[in-house]
């Protein structure tokens, strides 16, 4: 059980896998809002009946059960949390409509661009052309995000916000991308690497929600062996 504020919408239960950037977005948001919740870990190789019935369309984590009713898709869940628990903790999205639209655009950019590159890096055979192509495209995506960050401490400005919460759960995966892709994100995108460190260092809700990079790498190595890639 996490948090210290009772839900006004009934009990909150998060279906998640510990390495999932998408599920860990929801962890961060719930902790930032100070909301009490129960987390039920999912084995993605043997998905539970609860997950399959709660998200029959995609059968993926995360799912947030709110009084037993499922809310699916991580960015949708973040917006739901911000709206349903507006009086708890700090808001994730800004108040101004244009600023909210801007934040939604960049969170959507993360989901549209980064995972596709990442899959090519970690789920391709060693030495495959797809790895090099994925790495090249990933660096371009990260540089675009770094340009949007600019000189600000956070994408939202002076404090953690919606885009930060959308992107930072990928940071524990950086080590895996680097080892399998043969590059370093700190060298390619130093400001973005510093931003990721700042998110963890300055925000307890982030530090408590993310797995260790070595644990992610170990998990991916296991997946690669299962897929016959190593």
Secondary structure, DSSP 8 states (H G I E B T S, - for coil): -B-SB--TTS-EEEEE-TT-HHHHHHHHHHHHHTB-BEEEE--TTS--HHHHHHSTTT--S-EEEETTEEEESHHHHHHHHHHHTTTSSS-SS-SSHHHHHHHHHHHHHHHHHHHHHHHHHHSS-TT-HHHHHHHHHHHHHHHHHHHHHTT-SBTTBSS--HHHHHHHTTGGGHHHHHHHHT--HHHH-HHHHHHHHHHHHH-HHHHTTS--HHHHHHHHHHHHHHTT--
